[in-house]
Amino acid sequence: MTLDELPLGTPARIVSANWDALVPEEAQRLKALGIEEGAEVRLAYRGVFLARDPIAVEIGRMTVALRRVHARAMQVELLTVLAA
């Protein structure tokens, strides 16, 4: 599943990214923010209008706004949350 398809609030890990689908400067900026393979993320918000942009992604203690096209370039796997 891609990051833009992730249900709100569901923890996931980015397993791959299609960096070639993005403008090189945008890909570099996302990597600088820690949005790359292996990062644990959670979708916090999805826009409500036609394009459903922007998408807010929680990564660590940050919340980063992404365009949907950027999120669509990221493949994620769901993380299992163990109850305490």
N, CA, C and O atoms as a printed pandas DataFrame, in Angstrom:
     atom_number atom_name residue_name chain_id  residue_number  x_coord  y_coord  z_coord
0              1         N          MET        A               1    0.848   -1.163    0.000
1              2        CA          MET        A               1    0.000    0.000    0.000
2              3         C          MET        A               1    0.897    1.229    0.000
3              4         O          MET        A               1    2.015    1.196    0.513
4              5         N          THR        A               2    0.400    2.304   -0.574
5              6        CA          THR        A               2    1.179    3.540   -0.595
6              7         C          THR        A               2    0.807    4.407    0.602
7              8         O          THR        A               2   -0.244    4.223    1.215
8              9         N          LEU        A               3    1.675    5.343    0.922
9             10        CA          LEU        A               3    1.474    6.196    2.089
10            11         C          LEU        A               3    0.172    6.984    2.004
11            12         O          LEU        A               3   -0.464    7.221    3.031
12            13         N          ASP        A               4   -0.236    7.391    0.817
13            14        CA          ASP        A               4   -1.488    8.152    0.699
14            15         C          ASP        A               4   -2.720    7.286    0.944
15            16         O          ASP        A               4   -3.799    7.826    1.191
16            17         N          GLU        A               5   -2.595    5.967    0.885
17            18        CA          GLU        A               5   -3.713    5.049    1.128
18            19         C          GLU        A               5   -3.802    4.603    2.591
19            20         O          GLU        A               5   -4.782    3.969    2.984
20            21         N          LEU        A               6   -2.807    4.924    3.383
21            22        CA          LEU        A               6   -2.745    4.494    4.776
22            23         C          LEU        A               6   -3.918    5.076    5.567
23            24         O          LEU        A               6   -4.177    6.276    5.473
24            25         N          PRO        A               7   -4.635    4.257    6.345
25            26        CA          PRO        A               7   -5.715    4.794    7.168
26            27         C          PRO        A               7   -5.164    5.774    8.216
27            28         O          PRO        A               7   -4.064    5.588    8.735
28            29         N          LEU        A               8   -5.935    6.801    8.513
29            30        CA          LEU        A               8   -5.520    7.789    9.508
30            31         C          LEU        A               8   -5.178    7.123   10.834
31            32         O          LEU        A               8   -5.897    6.240   11.302
32            33         N          GLY        A               9   -4.069    7.557   11.434
33            34        CA          GLY        A               9   -3.673    7.084   12.757
34            35         C          GLY        A               9   -3.009    5.725   12.794
35            36         O          GLY        A               9   -2.628    5.264   13.870
36            37         N          THR        A              10   -2.859    5.075   11.669
37            38        CA          THR        A              10   -2.277    3.731   11.624
38            39         C          THR        A              10   -0.755    3.818   11.501
39            40         O          THR        A              10   -0.248    4.441   10.568
40            41         N          PRO        A              11   -0.023    3.202   12.429
41            42        CA          PRO        A              11    1.441    3.240   12.324
42            43         C          PRO        A              11    1.937    2.347   11.189
43            44         O          PRO        A              11    1.414    1.257   10.959
44            45         N          ALA        A              12    2.961    2.838   10.486
45            46        CA          ALA        A              12    3.511    2.093    9.359
46            47         C          ALA        A              12    4.990    2.419    9.212
47            48         O          ALA        A              12    5.502    3.357    9.824
48            49         N          ARG        A              13    5.660    1.629    8.393
49            50        CA          ARG        A              13    7.075    1.847    8.085
50            51         C          ARG        A              13    7.202    1.982    6.575
51            52         O          ARG        A              13    6.594    1.222    5.822
52            53         N          ILE        A              14    7.991    2.948    6.141
53            54        CA          ILE        A              14    8.248    3.107    4.710
54            55         C          ILE        A              14    9.224    2.009    4.286
55            56         O          ILE        A              14   10.335    1.928    4.809
56            57         N          VAL        A              15    8.812    1.173    3.347
57            58        CA          VAL        A              15    9.656    0.064    2.905
58            59         C          VAL        A              15   10.371    0.361    1.594
59            60         O          VAL        A              15   11.429   -0.204    1.318
60            61         N          SER        A              16    9.798    1.244    0.789
61            62        CA          SER        A              16   10.470    1.636   -0.446
62            63         C          SER        A              16    9.907    2.974   -0.913
63            64         O          SER        A              16    8.808    3.380   -0.536
64            65         N          ALA        A              17   10.692    3.638   -1.739
65            66        CA          ALA        A              17   10.264    4.919   -2.290
66            67         C          ALA        A              17   10.690    4.992   -3.749
67            68         O          ALA        A              17   11.803    4.601   -4.103
68            69         N          ASN        A              18    9.813    5.485   -4.572
69            70        CA          ASN        A              18   10.113    5.673   -5.991
70            71         C          ASN        A              18   10.642    7.096   -6.167
71            72         O          ASN        A              18    9.909    7.991   -6.589
72            73         N          TRP        A              19   11.905    7.293   -5.842
73            74        CA          TRP        A              19   12.505    8.624   -5.887
74            75         C          TRP        A              19   12.514    9.178   -7.313
75            76         O          TRP        A              19   12.483   10.394   -7.498
76            77         N          ASP        A              20   12.555    8.312   -8.312
77            78        CA          ASP        A              20   12.578    8.763   -9.702
78            79         C          ASP        A              20   11.264    9.425  -10.118
79            80         O          ASP        A              20   11.229   10.168  -11.099
80            81         N          ALA        A              21   10.179    9.159   -9.375
81            82        CA          ALA        A              21    8.887    9.761   -9.691
82            83         C          ALA        A              21    8.797   11.202   -9.192
83            84         O          ALA        A              21    7.846   11.912   -9.519
84            85         N          LEU        A              22    9.776   11.634   -8.406
85            86        CA          LEU        A              22    9.754   12.972   -7.823
86            87         C          LEU        A              22   10.832   13.848   -8.432
87            88         O          LEU        A              22   11.830   13.353   -8.957
88            89         N          VAL        A              23   10.625   15.143   -8.360
89            90        CA          VAL        A              23   11.657   16.096   -8.760
90            91         C          VAL        A              23   12.835   15.901   -7.804
91            92         O          VAL        A              23   12.624   15.798   -6.596
92            93         N          PRO        A              24   14.066   15.848   -8.312
93            94        CA          PRO        A              24   15.219   15.560   -7.445
94            95         C          PRO        A              24   15.316   16.452   -6.204
95            96         O          PRO        A              24   15.670   15.969   -5.128
96            97         N          GLU        A              25   15.011   17.728   -6.336
97            98        CA          GLU        A              25   15.077   18.631   -5.182
98            99         C          GLU        A              25   14.036   18.258   -4.128
99           100         O          GLU        A              25   14.299   18.349   -2.929
100          101         N          GLU        A              26   12.854   17.839   -4.582
101          102        CA          GLU        A              26   11.803   17.432   -3.648
102          103         C          GLU        A              26   12.196   16.143   -2.938
103          104         O          GLU        A              26   11.982   16.007   -1.733
104          105         N          ALA        A              27   12.761   15.211   -3.667
105          106        CA          ALA        A              27   13.207   13.947   -3.061
106          107         C          ALA        A              27   14.283   14.218   -2.021
107          108         O          ALA        A              27   14.270   13.620   -0.945
108          109         N          GLN        A              28   15.214   15.111   -2.331
109          110        CA          GLN        A              28   16.284   15.453   -1.397
110          111         C          GLN        A              28   15.717   16.102   -0.130
111          112         O          GLN        A              28   16.178   15.814    0.975
112          113         N          ARG        A              29   14.717   16.975   -0.290
113          114        CA          ARG        A              29   14.101   17.632    0.865
114          115         C          ARG        A              29   13.391   16.613    1.759
115          116         O          ARG        A              29   13.496   16.686    2.984
116          117         N          LEU        A              30   12.673   15.669    1.158
117          118        CA          LEU        A              30   11.978   14.647    1.942
118          119         C          LEU        A              30   12.977   13.787    2.717
119          120         O          LEU        A              30   12.754   13.469    3.885
120          121         N          LYS        A              31   14.069   13.415    2.065
121          122        CA          LYS        A              31   15.102   12.629    2.744
122          123         C          LYS        A              31   15.707   13.415    3.906
123          124         O          LYS        A              31   15.982   12.845    4.962
124          125         N          ALA        A              32   15.916   14.718    3.718
125          126        CA          ALA        A              32   16.473   15.561    4.781
126          127         C          ALA        A              32   15.533   15.635    5.981
127          128         O          ALA        A              32   15.982   15.818    7.113
128          129         N          LEU        A              33   14.236   15.494    5.738
129          130        CA          LEU        A              33   13.256   15.499    6.818
130          131         C          LEU        A              33   13.112   14.118    7.469
131          132         O          LEU        A              33   12.385   13.969    8.452
132          133         N          GLY        A              34   13.795   13.119    6.929
133          134        CA          GLY        A              34   13.727   11.775    7.495
134          135         C          GLY        A              34   12.660   10.900    6.883
135          136         O          GLY        A              34   12.403    9.798    7.369
136          137         N          ILE        A              35   12.034   11.378    5.822
137          138        CA          ILE        A              35   10.992   10.598    5.154
138          139         C          ILE        A              35   11.677    9.771    4.071
139          140         O          ILE        A              35   11.803   10.193    2.921
140          141         N          GLU        A              36   12.117    8.577    4.475
141          142        CA          GLU        A              36   12.818    7.674    3.576
142          143         C          GLU        A              36   12.628    6.242    4.057
143          144         O          GLU        A              36   11.946    6.004    5.054
144          145         N          GLU        A              37   13.225    5.298    3.357
145          146        CA          GLU        A              37   13.076    3.889    3.693
146          147         C          GLU        A              37   13.463    3.631    5.152
147          148         O          GLU        A              37   14.490    4.111    5.631
148          149         N          GLY        A              38   12.625    2.870    5.839
149          150        CA          GLY        A              38   12.882    2.517    7.234
150          151         C          GLY        A              38   12.224    3.438    8.242
151          152         O          GLY        A              38   12.130    3.089    9.419
152          153         N          ALA        A              39   11.769    4.595    7.815
153          154        CA          ALA        A              39   11.149    5.556    8.738
154          155         C          ALA        A              39    9.771    5.064    9.171
155          156         O          ALA        A              39    8.995    4.557    8.361
156          157         N          GLU        A              40    9.481    5.223   10.463
157          158        CA          GLU        A              40    8.160    4.894   10.982
158          159         C          GLU        A              40    7.305    6.148   10.927
159          160         O          GLU        A              40    7.699    7.209   11.411
160          161         N          VAL        A              41    6.129    6.008   10.330
161          162        CA          VAL        A              41    5.246    7.149   10.088
162          163         C          VAL        A              41    3.821    6.824   10.521
163          164         O          VAL        A              41    3.462    5.670   10.756
164          165         N          ARG        A              42    3.038    7.870   10.617
165          166        CA          ARG        A              42    1.609    7.743   10.919
166          167         C          ARG        A              42    0.912    8.872   10.178
167          168         O          ARG        A              42    1.342   10.023   10.263
168          169         N          LEU        A              43   -0.149    8.567    9.457
169          170        CA          LEU        A              43   -0.905    9.582    8.737
170          171         C          LEU        A              43   -1.808   10.306    9.732
171          172         O          LEU        A              43   -2.667    9.692   10.365
172          173         N          ALA        A              44   -1.604   11.627    9.863
173          174        CA          ALA        A              44   -2.333   12.411   10.854
174          175         C          ALA        A              44   -3.521   13.161   10.262
175          176         O          ALA        A              44   -4.497   13.431   10.962
176          177         N          TYR        A              45   -3.444   13.498    8.978
177          178        CA          TYR        A              45   -4.491   14.330    8.373
178          179         C          TYR        A              45   -4.473   14.134    6.871
179          180         O          TYR        A              45   -3.419   13.944    6.263
180          181         N          ARG        A              46   -5.658   14.184    6.284
181          182        CA          ARG        A              46   -5.798   14.115    4.831
182          183         C          ARG        A              46   -6.718   15.261    4.439
183          184         O          ARG        A              46   -7.778   15.429    5.042
184          185         N          GLY        A              47   -6.334   16.053    3.441
185          186        CA          GLY        A              47   -7.155   17.172    2.981
186          187         C          GLY        A              47   -8.552   16.712    2.592
187          188         O          GLY        A              47   -8.777   15.536    2.304
188          189         N          VAL        A              48   -9.484   17.657    2.587
189          190        CA          VAL        A              48  -10.878   17.298    2.357
190          191         C          VAL        A              48  -11.388   17.641    0.969
191          192         O          VAL        A              48  -12.459   17.175    0.581
192          193         N          PHE        A              49  -10.653   18.442    0.209
193          194        CA          PHE        A              49  -11.138   18.824   -1.112
194          195         C          PHE        A              49  -10.756   17.794   -2.161
195          196         O          PHE        A              49  -10.199   16.751   -1.819
196          197         N          LEU        A              50  -11.037   18.056   -3.405
197          198        CA          LEU        A              50  -10.909   17.081   -4.489
198          199         C          LEU        A              50   -9.591   16.323   -4.507
199          200         O          LEU        A              50   -9.597   15.093   -4.564
200          201         N          ALA        A              51   -8.483   17.010   -4.461
201          202        CA          ALA        A              51   -7.186   16.333   -4.532
202          203         C          ALA        A              51   -6.789   15.698   -3.205
203          204         O          ALA        A              51   -5.830   14.928   -3.149
204          205         N          ARG        A              52   -7.519   16.016   -2.137
205          206        CA          ARG        A              52   -7.244   15.516   -0.778
206          207         C          ARG        A              52   -5.831   15.884   -0.341
207          208         O          ARG        A              52   -5.166   15.132    0.372
208          209         N          ASP        A              53   -5.389   17.055   -0.784
209          210        CA          ASP        A              53   -4.096   17.607   -0.381
210          211         C          ASP        A              53   -4.327   18.679    0.671
211          212         O          ASP        A              53   -5.393   19.294    0.671
212          213         N          PRO        A              54   -3.405   18.928    1.547
213          214        CA          PRO        A              54   -2.179   18.179    1.775
214          215         C          PRO        A              54   -2.438   16.975    2.665
215          216         O          PRO        A              54   -3.532   16.797    3.200
216          217         N          ILE        A              55   -1.416   16.162    2.811
217          218        CA          ILE        A              55   -1.433   15.030    3.733
218          219         C          ILE        A              55   -0.433   15.360    4.831
219          220         O          ILE        A              55    0.699   15.751    4.543
220          221         N          ALA        A              56   -0.841   15.207    6.086
221          222        CA          ALA        A              56    0.074   15.445    7.206
222          223         C          ALA        A              56    0.552   14.106    7.731
223          224         O          ALA        A              56   -0.245   13.225    8.055
224          225         N          VAL        A              57    1.870   13.966    7.810
225          226        CA          VAL        A              57    2.504   12.719    8.234
226          227         C          VAL        A              57    3.297   12.978    9.507
227          228         O          VAL        A              57    4.118   13.894    9.558
228          229         N          GLU        A              58    3.052   12.177   10.527
229          230        CA          GLU        A              58    3.850   12.251   11.755
230          231         C          GLU        A              58    5.042   11.325   11.591
231          232         O          GLU        A              58    4.896   10.151   11.251
232          233         N          ILE        A              59    6.225   11.875   11.841
233          234        CA          ILE        A              59    7.456   11.095   11.802
234          235         C          ILE        A              59    8.270   11.528   13.008
235          236         O          ILE        A              59    8.731   12.667   13.084
236          237         N          GLY        A              60    8.441   10.621   13.937
237          238        CA          GLY        A              60    9.074   10.994   15.202
238          239         C          GLY        A              60    8.207   12.027   15.911
239          240         O          GLY        A              60    7.008   11.820   16.097
240          241         N          ARG        A              61    8.822   13.142   16.306
241          242        CA          ARG        A              61    8.069   14.203   16.983
242          243         C          ARG        A              61    7.630   15.300   16.028
243          244         O          ARG        A              61    7.078   16.312   16.459
244          245         N          MET        A              62    7.870   15.110   14.730
245          246        CA          MET        A              62    7.505   16.108   13.725
246          247         C          MET        A              62    6.219   15.727   13.014
247          248         O          MET        A              62    5.871   14.552   12.898
248          249         N          THR        A              63    5.526   16.747   12.544
249          250        CA          THR        A              63    4.422   16.558   11.618
250          251         C          THR        A              63    4.792   17.315   10.352
251          252         O          THR        A              63    5.074   18.512   10.393
252          253         N          VAL        A              64    4.788   16.608    9.231
253          254        CA          VAL        A              64    5.227   17.169    7.958
254          255         C          VAL        A              64    4.065   17.113    6.974
255          256         O          VAL        A              64    3.400   16.084    6.853
256          257         N          ALA        A              65    3.820   18.219    6.270
257          258        CA          ALA        A              65    2.785   18.253    5.239
258          259         C          ALA        A              65    3.400   17.819    3.914
259          260         O          ALA        A              65    4.449   18.319    3.508
260          261         N          LEU        A              66    2.738   16.888    3.252
261          262        CA          LEU        A              66    3.196   16.373    1.958
262          263         C          LEU        A              66    2.101   16.533    0.921
263          264         O          LEU        A              66    0.914   16.554    1.246
264          265         N          ARG        A              67    2.512   16.645   -0.313
265          266        CA          ARG        A              67    1.555   16.539   -1.401
266          267         C          ARG        A              67    1.210   15.069   -1.560
267          268         O          ARG        A              67    2.012   14.188   -1.249
268          269         N          ARG        A              68    0.026   14.825   -2.042
269          270        CA          ARG        A              68   -0.399   13.442   -2.227
270          271         C          ARG        A              68    0.507   12.710   -3.216
271          272         O          ARG        A              68    0.773   11.521   -3.036
272          273         N          VAL        A              69    0.983   13.393   -4.253
273          274        CA          VAL        A              69    1.861   12.764   -5.239
274          275         C          VAL        A              69    3.151   12.270   -4.575
275          276         O          VAL        A              69    3.696   11.243   -4.981
276          277         N          HIS        A              70    3.640   12.983   -3.566
277          278        CA          HIS        A              70    4.832   12.539   -2.842
278          279         C          HIS        A              70    4.520   11.289   -2.026
279          280         O          HIS        A              70    5.292   10.330   -2.028
280          281         N          ALA        A              71    3.391   11.303   -1.333
281          282        CA          ALA        A              71    3.000   10.161   -0.506
282          283         C          ALA        A              71    2.737    8.926   -1.372
283          284         O          ALA        A              71    2.978    7.798   -0.941
284          285         N          ARG        A              72    2.249    9.143   -2.578
285          286        CA          ARG        A              72    1.958    8.027   -3.480
286          287         C          ARG        A              72    3.238    7.332   -3.944
287          288         O          ARG        A              72    3.185    6.185   -4.388
288          289         N          ALA        A              73    4.373    7.999   -3.851
289          290        CA          ALA        A              73    5.648    7.409   -4.262
290          291         C          ALA        A              73    6.264    6.533   -3.171
291          292         O          ALA        A              73    7.306    5.917   -3.393
292          293         N          MET        A              74    5.629    6.470   -1.989
293          294        CA          MET        A              74    6.163    5.718   -0.851
294          295         C          MET        A              74    5.326    4.469   -0.591
295          296         O          MET        A              74    4.115    4.561   -0.390
296          297         N          GLN        A              75    5.971    3.303   -0.594
297          298        CA          GLN        A              75    5.316    2.053   -0.225
298          299         C          GLN        A              75    5.511    1.840    1.271
299          300         O          GLN        A              75    6.618    2.002    1.783
300          301         N          VAL        A              76    4.437    1.476    1.976
301          302        CA          VAL        A              76    4.521    1.288    3.428
302          303         C          VAL        A              76    4.017   -0.099    3.812
303          304         O          VAL        A              76    3.264   -0.738    3.077
304          305         N          GLU        A              77    4.459   -0.544    4.992
305          306        CA          GLU        A              77    3.919   -1.771    5.599
306          307         C          GLU        A              77    3.364   -1.382    6.960
307          308         O          GLU        A              77    3.941   -0.556    7.667
308          309         N          LEU        A              78    2.254   -1.978    7.313
309          310        CA          LEU        A              78    1.632   -1.691    8.603
310          311         C          LEU        A              78    2.481   -2.246    9.726
311          312         O          LEU        A              78    3.099   -3.301    9.589
312          313         N          LEU        A              79    2.508   -1.529   10.838
313          314        CA          LEU        A              79    3.226   -1.986   12.035
314          315         C          LEU        A              79    2.229   -2.545   13.028
315          316         O          LEU        A              79    1.131   -2.011   13.181
316          317         N          THR        A              80    2.601   -3.600   13.690
317          318        CA          THR        A              80    1.766   -4.178   14.722
318          319         C          THR        A              80    2.031   -3.458   16.031
319          320         O          THR        A              80    3.182   -3.330   16.450
320          321         N          VAL        A              81    0.981   -2.988   16.675
321          322        CA          VAL        A              81    1.120   -2.298   17.957
322          323         C          VAL        A              81    0.743   -3.286   19.039
323          324         O          VAL        A              81   -0.369   -3.814   19.043
324          325         N          LEU        A              82    1.675   -3.542   19.971
325          326        CA          LEU        A              82    1.419   -4.468   21.064
326          327         C          LEU        A              82    0.770   -3.728   22.228
327          328         O          LEU        A              82    1.242   -2.666   22.633
328          329         N          ALA        A              83   -0.299   -4.284   22.761
329          330        CA          ALA        A              83   -0.979   -3.690   23.914
330          331         C          ALA        A              83   -0.119   -3.904   25.159
331          332         O          ALA        A              83    0.470   -4.969   25.349
332          333         N          ALA        A              84   -0.059   -2.883   25.992
333          334        CA          ALA        A              84    0.757   -2.979   27.223
334          335         C          ALA        A              84   -0.010   -3.609   28.350
335          336         O          ALA        A              84    0.523   -3.764   29.448
